[in-house]
Amino acid sequence: MLIERQLQGTLNTVFTELIKEKGLEKKILPYTAQEEGRADITLKNSNGKPIFFIELKDPTAKDGRSVFDSSVLMRETERAQKLEIKYFGNCNFLACAFFDKDKLYEKVSVNEGFFTLSEINRLRINFAPGKDLLNKLKIIAQYYLARALEIIERKPITFSNLDEIFIFKIRKLIDVYSYNITEKVWEKYKGNKDFEKKIQLYSQSQLWNKPQTYEEIEKLTHIAVLMLISKLIFYKSYVDNKTWSELSPMKVPDNIDSSETLEKLIWKYFVEFKDITGNFELLIGERSDIVFQMPFVSDAVVDLVKEILDTEGHYNFSNIPFDIIGRIFEELIREDERHKLGQYFTPPHVIDLINSFTIHSERDKVFDPSCGSGTFLVRAYERKKELSKNANGATKRHEVLLNEIYGNDISGYP
């Protein structure tokens, strides 16, 4: 039996018990799907009318790796329209999402922290609904039950901010794909002396110890994947805001299925980016950089990149906050890695306070000797731009402001 079908039955029982516990039996009732091949739960009101349904997916299946899978969302939107209901959920047990079908990528609520992939794989081998499993399913049920109550009681529905949704999407994609990429990197690290030497030299350049264990390689791979993602987002943001209209939108054709072919395509876009902008050489780096090459050791990177770039109609990066790259690194670098990697993040409101005490004039020059993701510098740019505004609303030119802001960091990321 498929894992989502097994979890469906247990989750439906958890819903029933939770509804009874909260005394909501006369308001909400859960029903499992009766159709062959479907694994979902529908929450109905006291009159038997559907409030919304929750599609349940196996996180290891191609269409279950992300709760934002386009094919699933399009299919379930059509289903919601046929049922004449406004909302639906999608849950792969690693994460849950709740959608307004009429504003699919604007009104979304997300939640996570339930199961891990390894836990799902263990359940697939031995499905034993113990206390830990039931507690995690209860958290999922509580999340969706809260949305159902908001609808029934006509309260404002809790939706997530656009940048939070995007960071959430990236985090869950990394959770799903990083294991396969790390496995291939570790395998090559142990068997290819040239590859091993390049990784060790990179580690030394960052003042880290030479990697000896799988865990150390996993952390390096995590950083390499984040660096690749940040470059893809950076490129996409400049396409969306049309700063350079000649930039080609980055697209990965469906027939590309190998990491080698993808690497050639991505680098072609990066060369175009450097040539057209005349800038960003340090950000993009060199093709030979081992930290750029690491994610392309595994073909798993193909689906990861396709998912990251699958934002057509979802996110316009010109509308996402200017410090999104820093936010991504701040939220995706694990707490236990930050000291080793020398990554420390200052909250934006603290940065703005410091800048207000130190930048008094639009003529002030700014230097951050350990700029990291550049949030201090980006917000300094915004402050200087605001201070330069005249009575007509005109500000200093972008190029002039850039020439008054300087940054330095030992790390090549974010």
N, C-alpha and C positions, 0 to 999 in steps of 0.2 A: 504494500500500500504506500502511496506517495506520502511524504512527511507532512505536506500541508493538509491532507485529508485526515491524518491522525491527529494533528494539532487542532483542526477545525472542531472535531467532536469534543475534545477536552476544553477548548476555549468557549464553546457554546455552553457547556456545563458551568464553567466559571462565570460567564455572563449571567446565567440563570440564578446562581447562588448570590452573586453580587447585587443583582436587582432585588432579590428577596431580602438581603441584608440591609439594603437602604430603604426598604418599604416602597418600592416603585413598581410592584407587580401590576397595578392598575393603570400604569402609564406606559411602560415599555416591556416588550417581550422579544427575545432573540429566536431566530429561525435559521436552521442550516439549509443550504441549497439542496434541492432535490434533483437538479439536472445532472446527467452523467458528465463526468470530467470537470465539474465545477467544485471549487472549494471556497465557499464564502459563507458569510453570516449576514442576515438582514435583521435590523432592529425595526420593529413595528410599534405603532401606538396602540392604544386600547381598542380602537376601531378596526385593527388589523391592517391599517394603511402603512406602507413602508415609510420610515423616516429617512433611512439611508442603508446602503449595503456596504460590506467590507470585503474586498477581494483579498484572498490569502494566497501568497506565493511562496514557493521554495526558493530561498536565497541563492542556491547553487544553479538554478535553472537560468537560461539565457534571459528570459523575460522577467526573472525575479531578482536579479542582482541589484536593481535600483527600484525604489518605490516611485521613481519618476520615469520609468521605462515608457517611451512614447507609444509603442504599439499597445501596451496595456491601457494607458490613459485614454487613447482614442477609442478603443473598444468599449471601455467602461463608461465613457462619456455618452456614447451612442446608447448603451444599455440604460443609463440613467434617464436619457431623454424618452426612451420607449416606456419606461416605468413611470414617467412624469414625476420624477423626484429631482431635487436640486443638488443634492450632495452625495458623495460616495467616498469610501476609504480604500486605501491600498496598503497592505501590510505584508512584509516578508520576514517578520519576526526578529530581524535585526533592527528594523525601524518601522514606523507607522506614519502614514500621511492621510490627510483629510482634505478633500477638494470641493470647491464650488464649481460645478460643471460649466457654468456660464462665464467664469473668469478663472480658467484652469490654472494659469501660472501667476495670477495676481493674488487670489484668495486661497491660500494653502496653509494648513497647520501641520507641523511636523513634530515628531517625538522619537527618541531613541534610548539606547541603554538597556535593551532587553536581553536577547540571546547573542552569543557569538557564533561564528561559523563552525568552530570546533564543537560547540555544544550541540548545534543542529546535526552535525555529522555523527556525533555519539548517539543522539536520539534516533537517527536513521537506522543504526545498527541494533540498538536496544531501546525501544520506546517504553520507558518506565515513568509514568507521571508522578514523580516525587514532589516533595514540599517546595523545592527550589523552582521546579518547572511551573507549578501551580501559582507561586508568588509572581513569577515573571508574566505569566498569562493574565494574572489579575491586574497588573499595572497596565497592560494593553487594554483590557476591558474597561478599566477606570478612565483611560484616555478617551476612548470612543463613547463611553457612557456620558462623560461630561459634555461632549459635543451634542449628543442626543438631547440632553436636558436643556442646553442652550436653545436648541431649535424648538422644542416643545413649549418652553417657558418664554419664547420670543425675546431672549436676551441676545446682546451682541455676541457673535461667534468669535472665538479667539483664533486669529490668524497670525502667521509669522511674518516678519519683515523680509523684504526681497533679498537683502544681503545675507540674512540668517539662513534663508532657504538654500541659497547657492552654496554657502559654506557647509551646510548640512549635507547637501548632495555630494560634494567633493569628499567629505569625510567618509561617507558610507561607501562611495566608490573605491576609495583607498582601502577600506576594510576588506572589501571583496576581492580586489585585484592584487593587492600588495603581496599576499602570501605566495602566489605563483611566480611573481617577478623575483621575490627574495630567494625562492628555492633555486631558480636558474642562476642568479648572481652568485649564490653560495657555491653551487656546483662548479661554475666556471672559475671562481676564486680559488677553489681547491685544486683544480686541474689545469689551469693555464697560468704559467709563470709570468708572462708579460702582463696579463690582466691583473694578477696579484700585485705585481710591482707598481702598476699605475695607481691602484687603489691605495697602496701603502704610501706612495709619494704624495698623493692628494691629502691623506690623513695627516702626514707630517706638515704639509703646507698650512693646515688648519690648526696646528699645534695639538693634534690628538695622538693618542697611542696607535700603534699599528694594530689593525683588527686581528683578533685571534679566534673569536667565537662566532657562532651563527648569529647570536643576539647583536653583536657589534656590526656585523654585515647587514643585518635587518634594519638597524637604525640608520646606517649610511644609505641603504636603498630607499628608505622612507624619505630621507632628505632629498635624494636624487629625483624621486617621483614628484615631490613637492616643488622642486626647482623647475622641472619640466612643466608642471601644471601652471605655475606662476607665469612662465614665459608665454604659454598658450593664452592665458587670460589677458596678459599685458598686450599681446598682439591683437586679440579680439577687441579690447577696449578702444584701441586706436582705429580699428576698422569701423566700430559702431559710432564713435564720436566724430568721424570723418575729418580728423586733423590733417591726414594725408589721404586725399581722395583716390590716389593711384593704388593704394594698398589693396591687394586681392583678398577677399574673404577666405579664411582658411577652411578648406573642405577635404575630407578624406573619403574617396570613392568607396562604394560597397565592395568592389573587387579587390581592394587591398586587404590582405589577410596575413601578411608576414611583417615582423618587426623590422626586418632589413629594408623592405620597400617603404614602410612608413617613415623610418629614419631619414631616408633620402628625400621624401616629400616634405617632411617637417623642416629639414635643414634648408631646402629650397625656399620655403616661405621666410625663414629667418634671414637668409641672405638678402632677399627682396626687402625685408624690413629694414635692415641696416643700410642698404643702398639708397632706398627712397627717403628715409628719415635723415641719413647722414649722421646718425647718432646711435646710442644704445649698444655699442660694441661690447662694453663691459658687462652689460646685463645679459646679452645673448651668449657671450663667451665664444669659444672655439669649438668646431665640430669634433676635434680630437680630444676634448676634455673628457676625462673618464666619468665625471659626474653627469655629463650629458649622455654618454653612451650606456650607462648602467641600466636604465629602464628598458632599453631596446635589446637586452639580452634575451628577453622572453616575448613570445607572441601575444601574451596577455595584455601587453601595452596597447595593442591595436584597438581592442574593445574599450579599454580605459580612455584612450584619446578620443575615440568616436563619441563616447558618452559625455566627456567634458565639453566637446565642441557642439554637442546636440542641444543648442540653445535657441534654435530658430523659433521665433515667436514667444520664447519663454523669458529671456533676459536681454535687455538692451544695456550693455555695459556702460553706456554714457549716463545711465540713470543710477548706477550702483555707486556707492560712496568712493571717493577718490583714494582712500587708504585701504581698499579691499584686499590688496596683495598682502599688506602687513597684517590685516585681520585674519587672513587665511593661515599665515604662518603662526600667528599667535595662538590660534585655536587648534591647529593641527599638530604642532610640535608638542609631544607629550611632556608632562610635567617632569618625569624622571630623566628626560633627555636634555632639558634646558641648561643645566649646569655644565654638563659634559660638552655641549655644543656651544656654550658661551652665548646663549640666546636669552635675553631678558627684555620684557616688554613693559613699557610704561603706559598706563591707561590714558586714552585720548584727553579726558578732562584735566588730568595732571599736566600733560604736554601743553595744553592751551593755557593753563595757569602759568607755567614756567615761561612760555613764550611771551605772555602779556607783561611779565616783569623784565624781560630781557630785550625784547624787540620794541623800541619806542618810536622808530621812524621808518618810513618806507626806504630810506637810504641805508639803513643798517645792513651790514653783511653778516651772514650766518654760516657757522662751521660746526658740524657735528662729527667729532673724531671717531665715534663708534656708532655709525648711523643705522646699522642693522637693516630693517625693512624700510627705513626712511620716513617713518611717520612724523618724527620731529621736523624733518625738512619739508615734507609735504604741507604740514600745518603751518610752518613758518612761511612758506610760499603764500598760502592763503591769507595769513595775517598781513604780510607786506603788501600783497595785492589790495587788500581792503584799506590799509593805511594810505595807499597811493591814490585812492579814488578822489577825483575832483568834484566840483559842484555839478558838473554835467554827467557824472557817473563813470567817466572814462578812467582807466587804470593804466599803470605801467605796462609796457609790452612784455609778453611772455619771455622773449629772448633776454630782455634786460633783467627781469627778475631772476631768471635761471643763472645769469652770470654773477649774481650776488649771493648765491647759495652754494655751499660746498659740503661734501660728505666723504667719509672714509670708513672702511671696515675691512678687517682681515678676511671675513667670510665672503664667498662669492654668491651668497644668498641672504635674504630672499631676493 
